[in-house]
Amino acid sequence: ERMRVRVRSQVDELRLLLQASLSVASSLNLEQSLPPILDGALSVTDAEGARLLLVPFDGRHDKLQTHFAGAGAADMSAFDTDVLKLIEAEGEMIRIENVARARTVLDVGAGPHALQAIIALPLQHEANLLGVLWLGYTAPHQFSREETDLLTTLSGQAAVAVANARLFEASEGGRQQ
């Protein structure tokens, strides 16, 4: 029985990755390609919300483009800049499994959807930070290797979608000139 459940879980994860890949490959429109990635991240975790922050070309944090999914995702926006700054400083995935023990790093324990755990993954293309995919949890959460591997793959898909959209936008701008 356990083996059947594990195989079913793996099939579901592969289906999710296929859907994410298809959305990235089929559209240069981020409004179409990113929702399956965000929804997929939520479907394999018990996160309250998933947010994807895109850094503009000029790098200004006051003009972040955001995409999100989940019940608490809109309320999580208050922490976007802090999460992005952490990723910029660390340059790699950040896991905070119990926010109560890490309030000096990031205090996300306020608001209607008080967060108790977060995971944030950089979206990188070549050597450039394009943005951050981050998920918030309303209870402390242990991140398994399988979960972080899957979220890493989804953040990679999101980075490809963003890079493709930006390259297309740049080429269209050049073509029109």
C-alpha positions in Angstrom: 0.0 0.0 0.0 2.8 2.4 0.9 4.5 1.7 -2.4 1.3 2.4 -4.3 0.9 5.7 -2.5 4.5 6.7 -3.2 4.2 5.8 -6.9 1.0 7.8 -7.1 2.7 10.8 -5.6 5.6 10.5 -8.1 3.1 10.3 -11.0 1.3 13.4 -9.7 4.6 15.3 -9.4 5.6 14.3 -12.9 2.2 15.5 -14.2 2.7 18.8 -12.4 6.2 19.3 -13.9 4.8 18.4 -17.4 2.1 21.0 -17.0 4.6 23.6 -15.9 6.9 22.9 -18.8 4.0 23.0 -21.3 2.9 26.4 -19.9 6.4 27.8 -20.2 6.9 26.4 -23.7 3.5 27.4 -25.1 3.4 31.1 -24.2 5.6 34.1 -23.9 2.9 35.8 -21.9 3.7 35.6 -18.2 0.0 35.9 -17.3 -0.4 32.5 -19.0 2.8 30.7 -18.2 3.3 31.5 -14.5 -0.1 30.5 -12.9 0.4 26.8 -13.5 3.8 27.0 -11.7 2.3 28.9 -8.7 -0.7 26.6 -8.6 1.6 23.6 -8.9 3.8 24.8 -6.0 0.7 25.1 -3.8 -0.7 21.7 -4.9 2.4 19.8 -3.6 2.8 21.8 -0.4 0.5 22.9 2.4 1.5 26.5 1.9 -1.0 29.3 2.6 0.2 31.2 -0.5 2.8 31.3 -3.2 4.2 34.6 -4.6 6.5 35.3 -7.5 8.3 38.6 -7.5 10.0 39.9 -10.6 12.8 42.4 -10.4 12.5 45.1 -13.1 15.5 45.7 -15.5 16.5 48.7 -13.5 16.6 46.6 -10.3 14.3 49.0 -8.3 12.3 47.2 -5.6 9.5 49.7 -5.6 8.3 48.5 -9.0 8.2 44.7 -8.5 5.9 42.8 -10.8 4.1 40.2 -8.7 2.1 37.0 -9.4 0.5 35.0 -6.7 -1.8 32.1 -5.8 -3.4 30.8 -2.7 -5.7 32.0 0.1 -3.1 34.1 2.0 -1.0 35.2 -0.9 -2.3 38.7 -1.2 -1.7 39.4 2.5 1.8 38.1 2.2 2.7 41.0 -0.1 3.8 43.1 2.9 6.9 40.8 3.2 7.9 40.8 -0.5 10.7 43.4 -0.3 12.2 41.8 2.8 12.1 38.3 1.2 13.7 39.7 -2.0 16.5 41.4 0.0 17.2 38.2 1.8 17.6 36.3 -1.5 19.8 39.1 -2.9 22.0 38.9 0.2 22.2 35.1 0.3 22.1 34.3 -3.4 20.5 30.9 -2.7 17.4 29.2 -1.4 16.2 30.3 2.1 14.3 28.0 4.3 12.9 29.2 7.6 11.1 26.3 9.2 10.1 28.1 12.3 9.8 31.9 12.1 9.6 32.2 15.9 13.2 31.2 16.1 14.3 33.5 13.2 12.6 36.8 13.9 15.9 38.6 13.6 16.2 37.4 10.0 12.6 38.0 9.0 9.5 38.8 11.0 6.5 37.5 9.1 4.4 36.7 12.2 1.9 39.5 11.9 -1.3 40.1 9.9 -4.4 38.0 9.2 -2.3 35.2 7.7 0.6 35.1 10.2 3.3 33.0 8.7 5.2 30.4 10.7 7.5 29.1 8.0 8.7 30.3 4.6 10.8 29.0 1.7 12.2 31.4 -0.9 13.9 30.4 -4.1 15.8 32.7 -6.5 14.8 32.9 -10.1 18.2 33.1 -11.9 19.1 33.2 -15.6 22.7 33.1 -16.4 24.2 35.2 -13.6 21.2 37.5 -13.2 18.6 37.5 -10.4 15.3 37.8 -12.2 13.1 37.4 -9.1 12.0 35.2 -6.3 9.5 32.4 -5.8 8.4 32.2 -2.2 5.8 30.3 -0.2 4.4 31.0 3.2 3.1 28.5 5.8 0.8 29.2 8.7 2.4 26.5 10.8 6.1 25.5 11.3 7.1 23.3 8.5 9.9 20.8 7.9 11.0 21.0 4.2 11.8 17.6 2.8 14.5 17.1 0.2 11.8 16.0 -2.3 9.7 19.1 -1.6 12.7 21.5 -2.0 13.9 19.6 -5.2 10.4 20.0 -6.7 10.2 23.7 -5.8 13.7 24.3 -7.1 12.6 22.7 -10.5 9.4 24.9 -10.5 11.5 28.0 -9.8 13.8 27.1 -12.7 10.7 26.8 -15.0 9.6 30.2 -13.8 13.0 31.6 -14.5 12.9 30.2 -18.1 9.5 31.7 -18.6 10.6 35.1 -17.4 13.8 35.1 -19.4 12.0 34.1 -22.6 9.4 36.8 -22.1 12.0 39.4 -21.5 14.1 38.3 -24.5 11.0 38.4 -26.7 10.1 41.9 -25.3 13.7 43.1 -26.0 13.7 41.7 -29.5 10.3 43.2 -30.3 11.5 46.6 -29.0 14.6 46.4 -31.2 12.6 45.3 -34.2 10.2 48.2 -33.9 13.0 50.7 -33.8 
